[in-house]
Amino acid sequence: MNLKTVLILLVLALATIFALVCVLLTRGVKPASCEPQPLSSQGGKHSDQSLVFADLMPEEMGQVVRYLQRSLGVPLVDAYNANPSDNCIYYIDVQLPSKAEVLGFLDRGGRRPPRQALAVVYFGNQPDPNVTEYVVGPLPQPTTHQDITVRKYGGKLPYHRRPVLGKEYEQIAGYLQRTAFPTARTFLNQVFDYDGTNLAAMTTAPRGFQSGDRSTWFVLFHNVSGYFLHPVGLEVLVDHSSLDVSHWRVRKVFYNGQYYGDLVQLESEFKQGRVKVHSVTRAPPDGGFSSMQPRAAPRAPFPLQYEPHGPRYSVRNNQVVSQAWSFAFGVNVNTGMRLFDIRFKGERIVYEISVQDATSVYGSNCPGGMSTRYMDGSFGIGRFTYPLVRGVDCPYSATYVDTHYLAQSPNPRINKNSICIFEQNTGSPLRRHYSNLQSLYYGGLTNSALVLRSVATLGNYDYVWDFIFYQNGAIEAKVQATGYMSSSFLYGDGLDYGNRVGDHTLGTVHTHSINFKVDLDIGGRSLGDVSFSLSCASHLLRATGSPRT
């Protein structure tokens, strides 16, 4: 028998011995189950006490609307159809009890605080138009309302400060199309081939520079997909301060670097050949370079997240519980995501983390861009928290939750699947060490994090809001901005204010500031509350891509 044959027999013998050992060691051991694990094995328990922070349910919103309609003593018009001179309900949200009341209930066995709502009402149909805030309660069957405006703001809220309703935007668009634009028919037809539908207007803010102003610059774009990147060079300042829509006026016009008193003057000077025209090629309906359609199909499916035993967390009502964490969550109609009673291993470390506002300050050599200071809370971060797409916005296996809101309508509305909760592997170990000195061993721990996510679309921007909970007790509040940048028409010294992103498109320089409220309760309240606002200013954007804050 030669050496080769001996070696083959030896290898076969070792393989047989190894197989027998494996069979003996695994005999009687049940295979791993892929069934979801009960919450008790996940280390946490749900409590209905979290409902003290719960958003209003649609039935509660309806009860508040009906109570106000019969109790305020004035006619209330559906805000969806309201004129500036009407009375209407702007929005309704939960009025959360004070922290002292909540902690008395949660920690000391006190009574549950009464459930109340906050209602904001526009009073345009009275001698002294104003905005009034009421606390309405108790829910679910309200019997009283209290005007808290003066106590909250130190005085009445003047009517000109009210956020613009969707109906007012619709009326401004109608005024431009039916009244203002026909005064410059020749200019619009010859320069933009205007047909009444192929131009889109985008609002700016603020609406003036002194108290009492209500005039807005509207920037005109080609009305195509992703129109934010297709400015045509025309901007119009509309004075919509009057409660009588027929008194609205165009106060100023800007075209290709020149200001005009109104569209009548622009038309006159155009006919006299005194307007410098910058020809802009009409964008295709899909927007061309601004289209969100993929340029090519993916060559292979993307990786998917896998949970072998199901989720290691549970969601019930407005509470999330996992092995180490528990917290209540909700969505404010104006400011968006908010979290309460955050506990790590059963101990409260944060009473509240909430978004307060997202602001953006722009620069440009065009009036719309140079004057823009968006405060997105005034538009409604929470109510523009739209449905999430499985496998893109969140993992397929995430838990999805609906949100409800009532704004600019007497009827509650629902955003399906607008919050998602999931656990993700961070892609790097929490800790690890490989020892090759004196002794040989390896030790390491997988790092995962629990994520609560929503995405709010404010005009051109989509804000991805994440609250991330790590195994080591750290909490991260994170926001990413995607969608489309805001742009100006590129002319003259425009490149001093941004970068060229199209033939006639200036990606304008701007700064994002994201504000959070954080109320810490580390080690109990005896150490004193720490409540502060974090302002996270992004880098100054001079790039063609979307910002990442």
Salt bridges, closest charged atoms under 4 A:
ASP48 OD1 - ARG316 NH2 3.22
ASP55 OD1 - ARG338 NH2 3.42
GLU60 OE2 - ARG115 NE 2.73
ASP93 OD1 - ARG338 NH2 3.80
ASP107 OD1 - ARG348 NH2 2.92
ASP128 OD2 - LYS156 NZ 3.36
GLU133 OE1 - LYS152 NZ 2.83
GLU168 OE1 - ARG162 NH2 3.91
GLU168 OE1 - ARG214 NH2 2.97
GLU168 OE2 - HIS240 ND1 2.71
GLU170 OE2 - LYS167 NZ 3.43
ASP193 OD2 - ARG282 NH1 3.42
ASP195 OD2 - ARG282 NH2 3.90
ASP239 OD2 - ARG251 NE 3.18
ASP244 OD2 - HIS247 NE2 3.68
GLU267 OE2 - LYS271 NZ 3.64
ASP341 OD1 - ARG343 NE 2.98
ASP341 OD1 - ARG348 NE 2.72
GLU352 OE1 - LYS517 NZ 3.13
ASP402 OD2 - LYS416 NZ 3.20
GLU423 OE2 - ARG312 NH2 2.46
ASP466 OD1 - ARG453 NE 2.69
ASP519 OD1 - LYS99 NZ 3.11
ASP521 OD1 - LYS99 NZ 2.98
ASP529 OD1 - LYS99 NZ 3.05
ASP529 OD2 - ARG525 NH2 2.94
